Structure formats: C-alpha cells, structure tokens
Amino acid sequence: MPIYEYRCNTCGSIFDAIRPMHAADDAISCEKCESKDTTRLLSKCYSHNEHGSISGQANSCGNCSGGSCSCCGH
Ligand SMILES: [Zn+2]
C-alpha cells in the first residue's frame, strides 16, 4: 500500500500513514493531538527496487542519483 503524509492543522505535526489508495483522502486523526483537522501532503517519493523494498527518505531516493529530483527536492 502507498505511504501518505499528512499535516495536522491544529498542532502542525507531520506524520505518515500507510493506507489503501481509496482511503487516501479520508479523515485521519493526528498522532499527537488526535485532531481530525488534517491535510494530506503530496505522496512521498518512493520506488520499488528489484528487491521489492521501498526507499524514500530524503537522501536515499532511488530516482535522483543523477541530480535534480522533482519529488524529493535535491
Ligand atoms: Zn495535531
């Protein structure tokens, strides 16, 4: 399932959730304050490599070893 990133509009924290695609825009509670006032951010940059694992954190994006990457910004 894809990883989605959400920002809480109440306390400002950002958290991830793995959800089925059809539930991406459903209301989700903040992990910290449990507010439902959350906004979905753009999907994280992640890709499946030949081993089937997911890489996606800032400096390990599998798509941008050659330079600029539109999805992780480096
Ligand atoms: Zn919150």
N, CA, C, O and the ligand as a Tripos MOL2 file, in Angstrom:
@<TRIPOS>MOLECULE
protein
  297   295    75     0     0
PROTEIN
NO_CHARGES

@<TRIPOS>ATOM
      1 N           0.8450   -1.1950    0.0000 N.3       1 MET1
      2 CA          0.0000    0.0000    0.0000 C.3       1 MET1
      3 C           0.8830    1.2490    0.0000 C.2       1 MET1
      4 O           1.9910    1.2250    0.5350 O.2       1 MET1
      5 N           0.4080    2.3070   -0.5820 N.am      2 PRO2
      6 CA          1.2230    3.5270   -0.6210 C.3       2 PRO2
      7 C           1.3060    4.2150    0.7330 C.2       2 PRO2
      8 O           0.4490    4.0560    1.6020 O.2       2 PRO2
      9 N           2.3730    4.9820    0.8680 N.am      3 ILE3
     10 CA          2.5690    5.7710    2.0870 C.3       3 ILE3
     11 C           2.0870    7.1840    1.8100 C.2       3 ILE3
     12 O           2.4800    7.7960    0.8170 O.2       3 ILE3
     13 N           1.2510    7.6950    2.6710 N.am      4 TYR4
     14 CA          0.7920    9.0710    2.5420 C.3       4 TYR4
     15 C           1.3050    9.8840    3.7220 C.2       4 TYR4
     16 O           1.5530    9.3650    4.8100 O.2       4 TYR4
     17 N           1.4540   11.1720    3.4630 N.am      5 GLU5
     18 CA          1.9510   12.0570    4.5020 C.3       5 GLU5
     19 C           0.8640   13.0850    4.7990 C.2       5 GLU5
     20 O           0.2370   13.6320    3.8910 O.2       5 GLU5
     21 N           0.6610   13.3300    6.0650 N.am      6 TYR6
     22 CA         -0.3910   14.2540    6.4840 C.3       6 TYR6
     23 C           0.1890   15.3020    7.4170 C.2       6 TYR6
     24 O           1.1450   15.0510    8.1510 O.2       6 TYR6
     25 N          -0.4100   16.4760    7.3700 N.am      7 ARG7
     26 CA         -0.0340   17.5300    8.2980 C.3       7 ARG7
     27 C          -1.2560   17.8860    9.1260 C.2       7 ARG7
     28 O          -2.3590   18.0450    8.6010 O.2       7 ARG7
     29 N          -1.0420   18.0080   10.4190 N.am      8 CYS8
     30 CA         -2.1150   18.4030   11.3170 C.3       8 CYS8
     31 C          -2.2390   19.9150   11.3030 C.2       8 CYS8
     32 O          -1.2570   20.6280   11.5100 O.2       8 CYS8
     33 N          -3.4420   20.3990   11.0590 N.am      9 ASN9
     34 CA         -3.6490   21.8450   11.0360 C.3       9 ASN9
     35 C          -3.8080   22.4270   12.4360 C.2       9 ASN9
     36 O          -3.8110   23.6450   12.6150 O.2       9 ASN9
     37 N          -3.9370   21.5700   13.3990 N.am     10 THR10
     38 CA         -4.1120   22.0380   14.7700 C.3      10 THR10
     39 C          -2.7680   22.2340   15.4620 C.2      10 THR10
     40 O          -2.5070   23.3000   16.0190 O.2      10 THR10
     41 N          -1.9080   21.2060   15.4280 N.am     11 CYS11
     42 CA         -0.6380   21.3150   16.1380 C.3      11 CYS11
     43 C           0.5480   21.3960   15.1870 C.2      11 CYS11
     44 O           1.6730   21.6310   15.6270 O.2      11 CYS11
     45 N           0.3160   21.2070   13.8950 N.am     12 GLY12
     46 CA          1.3910   21.3720   12.9130 C.3      12 GLY12
     47 C           2.2910   20.1790   12.7310 C.2      12 GLY12
     48 O           3.2480   20.2530   11.9590 O.2      12 GLY12
     49 N           2.0290   19.0950   13.4000 N.am     13 SER13
     50 CA          2.9150   17.9440   13.2360 C.3      13 SER13
     51 C           2.6240   17.2350   11.9110 C.2      13 SER13
     52 O           1.5140   17.2880   11.3810 O.2      13 SER13
     53 N           3.6440   16.5810   11.4060 N.am     14 ILE14
     54 CA          3.5420   15.8520   10.1440 C.3      14 ILE14
     55 C           3.7640   14.3820   10.4490 C.2      14 ILE14
     56 O           4.6860   14.0120   11.1750 O.2      14 ILE14
     57 N           2.9080   13.5590    9.8850 N.am     15 PHE15
     58 CA          3.0170   12.1340   10.1640 C.3      15 PHE15
     59 C           2.6640   11.3410    8.9170 C.2      15 PHE15
     60 O           2.0050   11.8350    8.0020 O.2      15 PHE15
     61 N           3.1160   10.1130    8.9090 N.am     16 ASP16
     62 CA          2.8880    9.2200    7.7690 C.3      16 ASP16
     63 C           1.8040    8.2120    8.0990 C.2      16 ASP16
     64 O           1.5820    7.8630    9.2580 O.2      16 ASP16
     65 N           1.1470    7.7620    7.0700 N.am     17 ALA17
     66 CA          0.2060    6.6680    7.2580 C.3      17 ALA17
     67 C           0.2370    5.8050    6.0050 C.2      17 ALA17
     68 O           0.2900    6.3130    4.8840 O.2      17 ALA17
     69 N           0.2040    4.5230    6.2080 N.am     18 ILE18
     70 CA          0.0890    3.5840    5.0890 C.3      18 ILE18
     71 C          -1.3770    3.2180    4.9720 C.2      18 ILE18
     72 O          -1.9600    2.6170    5.8740 O.2      18 ILE18
     73 N          -1.9560    3.5880    3.8500 N.am     19 ARG19
     74 CA         -3.3930    3.3970    3.6960 C.3      19 ARG19
     75 C          -3.6800    2.8960    2.2980 C.2      19 ARG19
     76 O          -2.8900    3.1210    1.3800 O.2      19 ARG19
     77 N          -4.7850    2.2310    2.1300 N.am     20 PRO20
     78 CA         -5.1890    1.8710    0.7720 C.3      20 PRO20
     79 C          -5.4960    3.1290   -0.0320 C.2      20 PRO20
     80 O          -5.9280    4.1400    0.5210 O.2      20 PRO20
     81 N          -5.2710    3.0570   -1.3230 N.am     21 MET21
     82 CA         -5.3950    4.2450   -2.1660 C.3      21 MET21
     83 C          -6.7730    4.8910   -2.0530 C.2      21 MET21
     84 O          -6.8900    6.1160   -2.0750 O.2      21 MET21
     85 N          -7.7990    4.0840   -1.9340 N.am     22 HIS22
     86 CA         -9.1470    4.6630   -1.9010 C.3      22 HIS22
     87 C          -9.4150    5.4040   -0.6010 C.2      22 HIS22
     88 O         -10.3870    6.1540   -0.5050 O.2      22 HIS22
     89 N          -8.5680    5.2040    0.3980 N.am     23 ALA23
     90 CA         -8.7690    5.8750    1.6880 C.3      23 ALA23
     91 C          -7.8440    7.0600    1.8730 C.2      23 ALA23
     92 O          -7.7910    7.6480    2.9530 O.2      23 ALA23
     93 N          -7.1120    7.4150    0.8210 N.am     24 ALA24
     94 CA         -6.0880    8.4480    0.9710 C.3      24 ALA24
     95 C          -6.6470    9.7670    1.4710 C.2      24 ALA24
     96 O          -5.9890   10.4690    2.2400 O.2      24 ALA24
     97 N          -7.8390   10.1060    1.0490 N.am     25 ASP25
     98 CA         -8.3940   11.3990    1.4240 C.3      25 ASP25
     99 C          -9.4170   11.3130    2.5540 C.2      25 ASP25
    100 O         -10.0850   12.2960    2.8770 O.2      25 ASP25
    101 N          -9.5290   10.1480    3.1400 N.am     26 ASP26
    102 CA        -10.4080   10.0410    4.2920 C.3      26 ASP26
    103 C          -9.8230   10.8030    5.4720 C.2      26 ASP26
    104 O          -8.6120   11.0080    5.5570 O.2      26 ASP26
    105 N         -10.6830   11.2100    6.3610 N.am     27 ALA27
    106 CA        -10.2020   11.9110    7.5560 C.3      27 ALA27
    107 C          -9.2950   10.9820    8.3510 C.2      27 ALA27
    108 O          -9.5530    9.7850    8.4750 O.2      27 ALA27
    109 N          -8.2340   11.5610    8.8830 N.am     28 ILE28
    110 CA         -7.3130   10.7850    9.7110 C.3      28 ILE28
    111 C          -6.9740   11.6200   10.9380 C.2      28 ILE28
    112 O          -6.8470   12.8410   10.8540 O.2      28 ILE28
    113 N          -6.8310   10.9670   12.0510 N.am     29 SER29
    114 CA         -6.5500   11.6890   13.2850 C.3      29 SER29
    115 C          -5.0600   11.9360   13.4300 C.2      29 SER29
    116 O          -4.2370   11.0830   13.0970 O.2      29 SER29
    117 N          -4.7310   13.1140   13.9300 N.am     30 CYS30
    118 CA         -3.3470   13.4370   14.2250 C.3      30 CYS30
    119 C          -2.7900   12.4650   15.2570 C.2      30 CYS30
    120 O          -3.4730   12.0990   16.2140 O.2      30 CYS30
    121 N          -1.5390   12.0510   15.0510 N.am     31 GLU31
    122 CA         -0.9340   11.1250   16.0080 C.3      31 GLU31
    123 C          -0.7060   11.7740   17.3660 C.2      31 GLU31
    124 O          -0.6970   11.1000   18.3960 O.2      31 GLU31
    125 N          -0.5200   13.0890   17.3550 N.am     32 LYS32
    126 CA         -0.1780   13.7520   18.6150 C.3      32 LYS32
    127 C          -1.3970   14.2640   19.3560 C.2      32 LYS32
    128 O          -1.5780   13.9760   20.5390 O.2      32 LYS32
    129 N          -2.2410   15.0300   18.6550 N.am     33 CYS33
    130 CA         -3.3420   15.6830   19.3700 C.3      33 CYS33
    131 C          -4.6990   15.0940   19.0040 C.2      33 CYS33
    132 O          -5.7250   15.5070   19.5430 O.2      33 CYS33
    133 N          -4.7040   14.1360   18.0950 N.am     34 GLU34
    134 CA         -5.9230   13.4370   17.6960 C.3      34 GLU34
    135 C          -6.9500   14.3290   17.0120 C.2      34 GLU34
    136 O          -8.1210   13.9670   16.9000 O.2      34 GLU34
    137 N          -6.5100   15.4860   16.5600 N.am     35 SER35
    138 CA         -7.3890   16.3320   15.7740 C.3      35 SER35
    139 C          -7.6620   15.6820   14.4200 C.2      35 SER35
    140 O          -6.7960   15.0230   13.8460 O.2      35 SER35
    141 N          -8.8590   15.8760   13.9310 N.am     36 LYS36
    142 CA         -9.1620   15.3600   12.5830 C.3      36 LYS36
    143 C          -8.9550   16.4400   11.5310 C.2      36 LYS36
    144 O          -9.2250   16.2210   10.3500 O.2      36 LYS36
    145 N          -8.4860   17.5840   11.9510 N.am     37 ASP37
    146 CA         -8.2490   18.6800   11.0130 C.3      37 ASP37
    147 C          -6.8740   18.5070   10.3880 C.2      37 ASP37
    148 O          -5.9160   19.1800   10.7680 O.2      37 ASP37
    149 N          -6.7870   17.5950    9.4240 N.am     38 THR38
    150 CA         -5.5060   17.2590    8.8200 C.3      38 THR38
    151 C          -5.5740   17.4370    7.3110 C.2      38 THR38
    152 O          -6.6390   17.3350    6.7020 O.2      38 THR38
    153 N          -4.4300   17.7000    6.7320 N.am     39 THR39
    154 CA         -4.3300   17.8780    5.2910 C.3      39 THR39
    155 C          -3.3570   16.8470    4.7350 C.2      39 THR39
    156 O          -2.2800   16.6300    5.2910 O.2      39 THR39
    157 N          -3.7420   16.2250    3.6490 N.am     40 ARG40
    158 CA         -2.8250   15.2700    3.0230 C.3      40 ARG40
    159 C          -1.8010   16.0220    2.1890 C.2      40 ARG40
    160 O          -2.1580   16.8800    1.3820 O.2      40 ARG40
    161 N          -0.5410   15.7040    2.3800 N.am     41 LEU41
    162 CA          0.5250   16.3030    1.5830 C.3      41 LEU41
    163 C           0.7640   15.4350    0.3560 C.2      41 LEU41
    164 O           0.1790   14.3610    0.2130 O.2      41 LEU41
    165 N           1.6160   15.9080   -0.5110 N.am     42 LEU42
    166 CA          1.9510   15.1060   -1.6810 C.3      42 LEU42
    167 C           2.5910   13.7950   -1.2410 C.2      42 LEU42
    168 O           3.2900   13.7400   -0.2290 O.2      42 LEU42
    169 N           2.3490   12.7670   -1.9960 N.am     43 SER43
    170 CA          2.9050   11.4660   -1.6570 C.3      43 SER43
    171 C           4.4140   11.5320   -1.5690 C.2      43 SER43
    172 O           5.0740   12.2530   -2.3170 O.2      43 SER43
    173 N           4.9250   10.7800   -0.6580 N.am     44 LYS44
    174 CA          6.3770   10.6820   -0.5670 C.3      44 LYS44
    175 C           6.9500   10.0760   -1.8430 C.2      44 LYS44
    176 O           6.3010    9.3220   -2.5680 O.2      44 LYS44
    177 N           8.1700   10.4440   -2.0650 N.am     45 CYS45
    178 CA          8.8930    9.8440   -3.1770 C.3      45 CYS45
    179 C           9.3490    8.4570   -2.7520 C.2      45 CYS45
    180 O          10.1770    8.3150   -1.8530 O.2      45 CYS45
    181 N           8.8280    7.4810   -3.3760 N.am     46 TYR46
    182 CA          9.3350    6.1530   -3.0680 C.3      46 TYR46
    183 C           9.3110    5.3080   -4.3220 C.2      46 TYR46
    184 O           8.5200    5.5580   -5.2320 O.2      46 TYR46
    185 N          10.1510    4.3330   -4.3720 N.am     47 SER47
    186 CA         10.1700    3.4680   -5.5380 C.3      47 SER47
    187 C          10.4780    2.0510   -5.0910 C.2      47 SER47
    188 O          11.1230    1.8240   -4.0680 O.2      47 SER47
    189 N          10.0160    1.1410   -5.8570 N.am     48 HIS48
    190 CA         10.2850   -0.2530   -5.5750 C.3      48 HIS48
    191 C          11.5310   -0.6630   -6.3490 C.2      48 HIS48
    192 O          11.5720   -0.5490   -7.5740 O.2      48 HIS48
    193 N          12.5290   -1.1330   -5.6460 N.am     49 ASN49
    194 CA         13.7040   -1.6100   -6.3700 C.3      49 ASN49
    195 C          13.5420   -3.0970   -6.6720 C.2      49 ASN49
    196 O          12.4890   -3.6810   -6.4170 O.2      49 ASN49
    197 N          14.5740   -3.6870   -7.2060 N.am     50 GLU50
    198 CA         14.4150   -5.0680   -7.6600 C.3      50 GLU50
    199 C          14.2070   -6.0360   -6.5110 C.2      50 GLU50
    200 O          13.7880   -7.1740   -6.7250 O.2      50 GLU50
    201 N          14.4980   -5.5970   -5.2880 N.am     51 HIS51
    202 CA         14.2820   -6.4710   -4.1460 C.3      51 HIS51
    203 C          12.9060   -6.2690   -3.5290 C.2      51 HIS51
    204 O          12.5300   -6.9680   -2.5880 O.2      51 HIS51
    205 N          12.1670   -5.3190   -4.0590 N.am     52 GLY52
    206 CA         10.8270   -5.1120   -3.5760 C.3      52 GLY52
    207 C          10.7280   -4.2520   -2.3340 C.2      52 GLY52
    208 O           9.6480   -4.1080   -1.7610 O.2      52 GLY52
    209 N          11.8470   -3.6770   -1.9100 N.am     53 SER53
    210 CA         11.7670   -2.8140   -0.7400 C.3      53 SER53
    211 C          11.4970   -1.3780   -1.1650 C.2      53 SER53
    212 O          11.5810   -1.0390   -2.3450 O.2      53 SER53
    213 N          11.1800   -0.5650   -0.2140 N.am     54 ILE54
    214 CA         10.8180    0.8190   -0.5090 C.3      54 ILE54
    215 C          11.9120    1.7430    0.0010 C.2      54 ILE54
    216 O          12.3460    1.6440    1.1490 O.2      54 ILE54
    217 N          12.3520    2.6470   -0.8760 N.am     55 SER55
    218 CA         13.2790    3.6760   -0.4190 C.3      55 SER55
    219 C          12.6290    5.0190   -0.6460 C.2      55 SER55
    220 O          11.9050    5.1900   -1.6260 O.2      55 SER55
    221 N          12.8590    5.9530    0.2070 N.am     56 GLY56
    222 CA         12.1540    7.2030    0.0050 C.3      56 GLY56
    223 C          12.5940    8.3510    0.8860 C.2      56 GLY56
    224 O          12.1930    9.4870    0.6350 O.2      56 GLY56
    225 N          13.3770    8.1170    1.8790 N.am     57 GLN57
    226 CA         13.7690    9.2320    2.7220 C.3      57 GLN57
    227 C          14.7000   10.1720    1.9670 C.2      57 GLN57
    228 O          15.2610    9.8110    0.9330 O.2      57 GLN57
    229 N          14.8540   11.3580    2.4860 N.am     58 ALA58
    230 CA         15.4190   12.4790    1.7570 C.3      58 ALA58
    231 C          16.6520   12.1660    0.9230 C.2      58 ALA58
    232 O          16.7220   12.5620   -0.2410 O.2      58 ALA58
    233 N          17.6090   11.4750    1.4840 N.am     59 ASN59
    234 CA         18.8670   11.3230    0.7590 C.3      59 ASN59
    235 C          19.0040    9.9680    0.0850 C.2      59 ASN59
    236 O          20.0740    9.6360   -0.4260 O.2      59 ASN59
    237 N          17.9570    9.1990    0.0790 N.am     60 SER60
    238 CA         18.1020    7.8710   -0.4850 C.3      60 SER60
    239 C          17.0610    7.6010   -1.5610 C.2      60 SER60
    240 O          16.6990    6.4540   -1.8240 O.2      60 SER60
    241 N          16.5920    8.6650   -2.1710 N.am     61 CYS61
    242 CA         15.6070    8.4870   -3.2280 C.3      61 CYS61
    243 C          16.2380    7.7610   -4.3990 C.2      61 CYS61
    244 O          17.2540    8.2080   -4.9300 O.2      61 CYS61
    245 N          15.6600    6.6640   -4.8010 N.am     62 GLY62
    246 CA         16.2300    5.8710   -5.8690 C.3      62 GLY62
    247 C          16.1170    6.5140   -7.2330 C.2      62 GLY62
    248 O          16.7120    6.0300   -8.1960 O.2      62 GLY62
    249 N          15.3620    7.5980   -7.3320 N.am     63 ASN63
    250 CA         15.1120    8.2010   -8.6310 C.3      63 ASN63
    251 C          16.0130    9.3840   -8.9420 C.2      63 ASN63
    252 O          15.9580    9.9160  -10.0500 O.2      63 ASN63
    253 N          16.8410    9.8110   -7.9960 N.am     64 CYS64
    254 CA         17.5100   11.0750   -8.2020 C.3      64 CYS64
    255 C          19.0100   10.9960   -7.9960 C.2      64 CYS64
    256 O          19.6310   11.9930   -7.6290 O.2      64 CYS64
    257 N          19.6060    9.8410   -8.2240 N.am     65 SER65
    258 CA         21.0490    9.7440   -8.0540 C.3      65 SER65
    259 C          21.7990   10.6400   -9.0340 C.2      65 SER65
    260 O          22.9460   11.0150   -8.7900 O.2      65 SER65
    261 N          21.1510   10.9800  -10.1380 N.am     66 GLY66
    262 CA         21.8310   11.7740  -11.1440 C.3      66 GLY66
    263 C          21.6650   13.2680  -11.0070 C.2      66 GLY66
    264 O          22.2590   14.0090  -11.7900 O.2      66 GLY66
    265 N          20.8990   13.7430  -10.0640 N.am     67 GLY67
    266 CA         20.7530   15.1910   -9.9670 C.3      67 GLY67
    267 C          19.4100   15.6070   -9.4330 C.2      67 GLY67
    268 O          18.9420   15.0650   -8.4320 O.2      67 GLY67
    269 N          18.7850   16.5580  -10.0830 N.am     68 SER68
    270 CA         17.5720   17.1270   -9.5180 C.3      68 SER68
    271 C          16.4370   16.1280   -9.5560 C.2      68 SER68
    272 O          16.3050   15.3550  -10.5040 O.2      68 SER68
    273 N          15.6560   16.1500   -8.5610 N.am     69 CYS69
    274 CA         14.5450   15.2290   -8.4240 C.3      69 CYS69
    275 C          13.3240   16.0380   -8.0390 C.2      69 CYS69
    276 O          13.3400   16.7440   -7.0300 O.2      69 CYS69
    277 N          12.2870   15.9460   -8.8120 N.am     70 SER70
    278 CA         11.1230   16.7840   -8.5490 C.3      70 SER70
    279 C          10.3720   16.3590   -7.3100 C.2      70 SER70
    280 O           9.6260   17.1530   -6.7370 O.2      70 SER70
    281 N          10.5540   15.1300   -6.8880 N.am     71 CYS71
    282 CA          9.7250   14.6700   -5.7840 C.3      71 CYS71
    283 C          10.3980   14.7510   -4.4340 C.2      71 CYS71
    284 O           9.7050   14.7350   -3.4170 O.2      71 CYS71
    285 N          11.7220   14.8380   -4.3730 N.am     72 CYS72
    286 CA         12.3120   14.9810   -3.0470 C.3      72 CYS72
    287 C          13.2040   16.2110   -2.9560 C.2      72 CYS72
    288 O          13.7880   16.4570   -1.9000 O.2      72 CYS72
    289 N          13.3260   16.9820   -4.0100 N.am     73 GLY73
    290 CA         13.8650   18.3180   -3.9070 C.3      73 GLY73
    291 C          15.3660   18.4450   -3.7760 C.2      73 GLY73
    292 O          15.8510   19.4660   -3.2880 O.2      73 GLY73
    293 N          16.1220   17.4310   -4.1980 N.am     74 HIS74
    294 CA         17.5760   17.6090   -4.1640 C.3      74 HIS74
    295 C          18.2210   17.0380   -5.4150 C.2      74 HIS74
    296 O          19.4410   17.0960   -5.5620 O.2      74 HIS74
    297 ZN         -2.0990   17.5220   15.8780 Zn       75 ZN75
@<TRIPOS>BOND
     1     1     2 1
     2     2     3 1
     3     3     4 2
     4     3     5 am
     5     5     6 1
     6     6     7 1
     7     7     8 2
     8     7     9 am
     9     9    10 1
    10    10    11 1
    11    11    12 2
    12    11    13 am
    13    13    14 1
    14    14    15 1
    15    15    16 2
    16    15    17 am
    17    17    18 1
    18    18    19 1
    19    19    20 2
    20    19    21 am
    21    21    22 1
    22    22    23 1
    23    23    24 2
    24    23    25 am
    25    25    26 1
    26    26    27 1
    27    27    28 2
    28    27    29 am
    29    29    30 1
    30    30    31 1
    31    31    32 2
    32    31    33 am
    33    33    34 1
    34    34    35 1
    35    35    36 2
    36    35    37 am
    37    37    38 1
    38    38    39 1
    39    39    40 2
    40    39    41 am
    41    41    42 1
    42    42    43 1
    43    43    44 2
    44    43    45 am
    45    45    46 1
    46    46    47 1
    47    47    48 2
    48    47    49 am
    49    49    50 1
    50    50    51 1
    51    51    52 2
    52    51    53 am
    53    53    54 1
    54    54    55 1
    55    55    56 2
    56    55    57 am
    57    57    58 1
    58    58    59 1
    59    59    60 2
    60    59    61 am
    61    61    62 1
    62    62    63 1
    63    63    64 2
    64    63    65 am
    65    65    66 1
    66    66    67 1
    67    67    68 2
    68    67    69 am
    69    69    70 1
    70    70    71 1
    71    71    72 2
    72    71    73 am
    73    73    74 1
    74    74    75 1
    75    75    76 2
    76    75    77 am
    77    77    78 1
    78    78    79 1
    79    79    80 2
    80    79    81 am
    81    81    82 1
    82    82    83 1
    83    83    84 2
    84    83    85 am
    85    85    86 1
    86    86    87 1
    87    87    88 2
    88    87    89 am
    89    89    90 1
    90    90    91 1
    91    91    92 2
    92    91    93 am
    93    93    94 1
    94    94    95 1
    95    95    96 2
    96    95    97 am
    97    97    98 1
    98    98    99 1
    99    99   100 2
   100    99   101 am
   101   101   102 1
   102   102   103 1
   103   103   104 2
   104   103   105 am
   105   105   106 1
   106   106   107 1
   107   107   108 2
   108   107   109 am
   109   109   110 1
   110   110   111 1
   111   111   112 2
   112   111   113 am
   113   113   114 1
   114   114   115 1
   115   115   116 2
   116   115   117 am
   117   117   118 1
   118   118   119 1
   119   119   120 2
   120   119   121 am
   121   121   122 1
   122   122   123 1
   123   123   124 2
   124   123   125 am
   125   125   126 1
   126   126   127 1
   127   127   128 2
   128   127   129 am
   129   129   130 1
   130   130   131 1
   131   131   132 2
   132   131   133 am
   133   133   134 1
   134   134   135 1
   135   135   136 2
   136   135   137 am
   137   137   138 1
   138   138   139 1
   139   139   140 2
   140   139   141 am
   141   141   142 1
   142   142   143 1
   143   143   144 2
   144   143   145 am
   145   145   146 1
   146   146   147 1
   147   147   148 2
   148   147   149 am
   149   149   150 1
   150   150   151 1
   151   151   152 2
   152   151   153 am
   153   153   154 1
   154   154   155 1
   155   155   156 2
   156   155   157 am
   157   157   158 1
   158   158   159 1
   159   159   160 2
   160   159   161 am
   161   161   162 1
   162   162   163 1
   163   163   164 2
   164   163   165 am
   165   165   166 1
   166   166   167 1
   167   167   168 2
   168   167   169 am
   169   169   170 1
   170   170   171 1
   171   171   172 2
   172   171   173 am
   173   173   174 1
   174   174   175 1
   175   175   176 2
   176   175   177 am
   177   177   178 1
   178   178   179 1
   179   179   180 2
   180   179   181 am
   181   181   182 1
   182   182   183 1
   183   183   184 2
   184   183   185 am
   185   185   186 1
   186   186   187 1
   187   187   188 2
   188   187   189 am
   189   189   190 1
   190   190   191 1
   191   191   192 2
   192   191   193 am
   193   193   194 1
   194   194   195 1
   195   195   196 2
   196   195   197 am
   197   197   198 1
   198   198   199 1
   199   199   200 2
   200   199   201 am
   201   201   202 1
   202   202   203 1
   203   203   204 2
   204   203   205 am
   205   205   206 1
   206   206   207 1
   207   207   208 2
   208   207   209 am
   209   209   210 1
   210   210   211 1
   211   211   212 2
   212   211   213 am
   213   213   214 1
   214   214   215 1
   215   215   216 2
   216   215   217 am
   217   217   218 1
   218   218   219 1
   219   219   220 2
   220   219   221 am
   221   221   222 1
   222   222   223 1
   223   223   224 2
   224   223   225 am
   225   225   226 1
   226   226   227 1
   227   227   228 2
   228   227   229 am
   229   229   230 1
   230   230   231 1
   231   231   232 2
   232   231   233 am
   233   233   234 1
   234   234   235 1
   235   235   236 2
   236   235   237 am
   237   237   238 1
   238   238   239 1
   239   239   240 2
   240   239   241 am
   241   241   242 1
   242   242   243 1
   243   243   244 2
   244   243   245 am
   245   245   246 1
   246   246   247 1
   247   247   248 2
   248   247   249 am
   249   249   250 1
   250   250   251 1
   251   251   252 2
   252   251   253 am
   253   253   254 1
   254   254   255 1
   255   255   256 2
   256   255   257 am
   257   257   258 1
   258   258   259 1
   259   259   260 2
   260   259   261 am
   261   261   262 1
   262   262   263 1
   263   263   264 2
   264   263   265 am
   265   265   266 1
   266   266   267 1
   267   267   268 2
   268   267   269 am
   269   269   270 1
   270   270   271 1
   271   271   272 2
   272   271   273 am
   273   273   274 1
   274   274   275 1
   275   275   276 2
   276   275   277 am
   277   277   278 1
   278   278   279 1
   279   279   280 2
   280   279   281 am
   281   281   282 1
   282   282   283 1
   283   283   284 2
   284   283   285 am
   285   285   286 1
   286   286   287 1
   287   287   288 2
   288   287   289 am
   289   289   290 1
   290   290   291 1
   291   291   292 2
   292   291   293 am
   293   293   294 1
   294   294   295 1
   295   295   296 2
@<TRIPOS>SUBSTRUCTURE
     1 MET1         2 RESIDUE 1 A MET
     2 PRO2         6 RESIDUE 1 A PRO
     3 ILE3        10 RESIDUE 1 A ILE
     4 TYR4        14 RESIDUE 1 A TYR
     5 GLU5        18 RESIDUE 1 A GLU
     6 TYR6        22 RESIDUE 1 A TYR
     7 ARG7        26 RESIDUE 1 A ARG
     8 CYS8        30 RESIDUE 1 A CYS
     9 ASN9        34 RESIDUE 1 A ASN
    10 THR10       38 RESIDUE 1 A THR
    11 CYS11       42 RESIDUE 1 A CYS
    12 GLY12       46 RESIDUE 1 A GLY
    13 SER13       50 RESIDUE 1 A SER
    14 ILE14       54 RESIDUE 1 A ILE
    15 PHE15       58 RESIDUE 1 A PHE
    16 ASP16       62 RESIDUE 1 A ASP
    17 ALA17       66 RESIDUE 1 A ALA
    18 ILE18       70 RESIDUE 1 A ILE
    19 ARG19       74 RESIDUE 1 A ARG
    20 PRO20       78 RESIDUE 1 A PRO
    21 MET21       82 RESIDUE 1 A MET
    22 HIS22       86 RESIDUE 1 A HIS
    23 ALA23       90 RESIDUE 1 A ALA
    24 ALA24       94 RESIDUE 1 A ALA
    25 ASP25       98 RESIDUE 1 A ASP
    26 ASP26      102 RESIDUE 1 A ASP
    27 ALA27      106 RESIDUE 1 A ALA
    28 ILE28      110 RESIDUE 1 A ILE
    29 SER29      114 RESIDUE 1 A SER
    30 CYS30      118 RESIDUE 1 A CYS
    31 GLU31      122 RESIDUE 1 A GLU
    32 LYS32      126 RESIDUE 1 A LYS
    33 CYS33      130 RESIDUE 1 A CYS
    34 GLU34      134 RESIDUE 1 A GLU
    35 SER35      138 RESIDUE 1 A SER
    36 LYS36      142 RESIDUE 1 A LYS
    37 ASP37      146 RESIDUE 1 A ASP
    38 THR38      150 RESIDUE 1 A THR
    39 THR39      154 RESIDUE 1 A THR
    40 ARG40      158 RESIDUE 1 A ARG
    41 LEU41      162 RESIDUE 1 A LEU
    42 LEU42      166 RESIDUE 1 A LEU
    43 SER43      170 RESIDUE 1 A SER
    44 LYS44      174 RESIDUE 1 A LYS
    45 CYS45      178 RESIDUE 1 A CYS
    46 TYR46      182 RESIDUE 1 A TYR
    47 SER47      186 RESIDUE 1 A SER
    48 HIS48      190 RESIDUE 1 A HIS
    49 ASN49      194 RESIDUE 1 A ASN
    50 GLU50      198 RESIDUE 1 A GLU
    51 HIS51      202 RESIDUE 1 A HIS
    52 GLY52      206 RESIDUE 1 A GLY
    53 SER53      210 RESIDUE 1 A SER
    54 ILE54      214 RESIDUE 1 A ILE
    55 SER55      218 RESIDUE 1 A SER
    56 GLY56      222 RESIDUE 1 A GLY
    57 GLN57      226 RESIDUE 1 A GLN
    58 ALA58      230 RESIDUE 1 A ALA
    59 ASN59      234 RESIDUE 1 A ASN
    60 SER60      238 RESIDUE 1 A SER
    61 CYS61      242 RESIDUE 1 A CYS
    62 GLY62      246 RESIDUE 1 A GLY
    63 ASN63      250 RESIDUE 1 A ASN
    64 CYS64      254 RESIDUE 1 A CYS
    65 SER65      258 RESIDUE 1 A SER
    66 GLY66      262 RESIDUE 1 A GLY
    67 GLY67      266 RESIDUE 1 A GLY
    68 SER68      270 RESIDUE 1 A SER
    69 CYS69      274 RESIDUE 1 A CYS
    70 SER70      278 RESIDUE 1 A SER
    71 CYS71      282 RESIDUE 1 A CYS
    72 CYS72      286 RESIDUE 1 A CYS
    73 GLY73      290 RESIDUE 1 A GLY
    74 HIS74      294 RESIDUE 1 A HIS
    75 ZN75       297 GROUP 0 **** ****
